[in-house]
């Protein structure tokens, strides 16, 4: 099951893709990681999906990663007497804490924290930015606004407040219950939504410990301003362009995407680009040319992973969506300009033995024309360092830790294998050569490069590099 591409694919599971046969077909089509979206579905739905994935994983004999995506503090207005109203430009409109149904003059905003956070002239966006309100005055229980951009508003629409730090925990009561399920099901990544500061991740870590990896979702402008400090406290990141595109001018989102990708690569953190990548395929068997270009741009930027959301969760063509994304990735990665772009971006190495060995491995590959890099890793750090160099050959990431082996599915260019740890370095070399032949990566006379640490079994001790010839 060695993929002939480096960039990975996340497929979100939902009503269109939860049957066992659909999950198998999504993986065969090219999905590397499955996402459970806790904004939808109940715990029983998610339990069944995890069960089917793990059953398939056993049959396949290859680790499969699962990402649990927490909903986060989604801010919504209340309901209206007549289900919806029309707001007219330049009219006054009140947001308050009263639970009674709203009308053309007011509606409930059941989030007291917002009343303590916003100020005069802050903007409030409703329904993905379709409605724009400007704040005239604020009290402890009322926000008086002027309608800047009106239109029809219906019950429970989402609210965004750009450039304002909301004194709201990034972990809601619902999130904590969902997190307990994630840990109970041994999910491989947990994504935290609406991160505003590094402390949000530190608080999540207190609940998680070392049971799983944390993915920070960048969907708030404030998170972009604190990008570097947030990246220090997460294991992976996601450019969640949906809410980010609502709260920021659209022309800034592609620039932020590139900045995040570069920062993550420098820090050796995997990065996911998400939201509306092939959105038209929710209802159409083929994407628009603009969507194909969007996926291609992310691949050219050297992201670790691209994600499908509604396309596979609730769309009419989930399998086709994965297949087309797979084809776009292969098309880009087989183009000569792709390698030129990868080689033009040099990462900043730390002054460590591990970074020196990983960097040298890529150089050795070019010199001896090796067919693969084998990394033995307990924590995943060795494989991540190898991937950061974006080598020309597959990276075979082997780990005795099942959680680590699954997590490597997210990393650019890594073919992840759960394998027993050899007792000696010579055993590692022998094992690597046998696996290379088994995976049909090499033939007699080919070379492979092996990186590992001594003493064996100690995380963060990568200090050995060997070249092996296949007999």
WOJO-V345224 format. One line per field, one symbol per residue. ss: DSSP state (2 for helix, 1 for strand, 0 for the rest). phi: phi as a letter, one per 40 degrees, with the letter a starting at -180 (. if undefined). burial: 1 if it has 24 or more other C-alpha atoms within 12 Angstrom, else 0. Layout:
ss=???
phi=???
burial=???
This chain:
ss=000000011111100000022222222220001111100000222222222222222222000011111000000100010001111000011111000001000111000222200000001111000011111111000111111110111100011100000000000022222222222200001111000002222222222200001111110022222022222200011111222222200222222222222222222001111100002222000000222222222222000011110222200002222222222222222002222222220000000022222222222222220001111100002222222200000111111002222222220001111100000022222222222222000000001111111000000001111111100
phi=.cccabccbbbccadcaccdccccccccchcbbbbbcccbgbccdcdcccdcccccdcccgbcbcbbcbccgcccbccbbdbgabbcbdgccabbbccccdcacbaacbcbddcccbcbdgccbbbffgcbbbbccabbcbabcbbccbcicbbdfccbbbcfbcccbccbcdccccccdcdcccfccbbcccfcbacddccccccccgbcacbbcccbbdccccbdcccccbbcabbcccccccccbddccccccdccccccccccgbcbbbbgfcbdcccbbcacccccccccccccccgccabbbbcdbcbccbcccccccccccccdcccccccccccccbccccccbccccccccdcccdcccfccabbbcaccgcccccccccfccbcbccbacccccdccccccdgcccbcaccccacccccccccccccccfcbbdgcbbbbbabbccgbcgbcabbbbbbcc
burial=011111111111111111010111111111111111111100100110110111011000011111111111111111110000111000011111100011111111111101100110011111111111111111001111111111001110111111111101111000110110111011111111111111111101101100111111111111110011111111111111111111110000100111111111111111111111111111000110001101111111111111111111111011111111111111111000010001000010000001111111111110001111111111111111111111111111111111111111111111111110110010011111101100001100001111111101101111111111110
